[in-house]
């Protein structure tokens, strides 16, 4: 989340957790799947690899990953998403507590 918010210089995105009061109250259906969920302005919900593709396209980063997600069938790119999600702590490391965001990013978090 921090990576995307930092790269999102056009301020396209705000973020919250699946466990937040906002999500539970307004989008309870996304709390049933433990993955990234992107809620578009029109109310459509993208999850897993489709959400990642949309986000990376908007922030114009990680072009190769975007191309792979685009050309691979959804079921396969979702399998890769699930694999990365299961091994993310081995790949990216784990924090003992939630890292503190810089002040300029705090305003983009929905509680």
Protein Blocks (a to p, Z undefined) as FASTA:
>chain_A
ZZmmmmmmnomaccddfkbmklmmmmmmlmmpgcdddddfkopacehjlmmmmmmmmnop
akllmmmmmmpcfklmmmmmmmmmmmmmmmnopafbdcdddfklmmmpcZZ
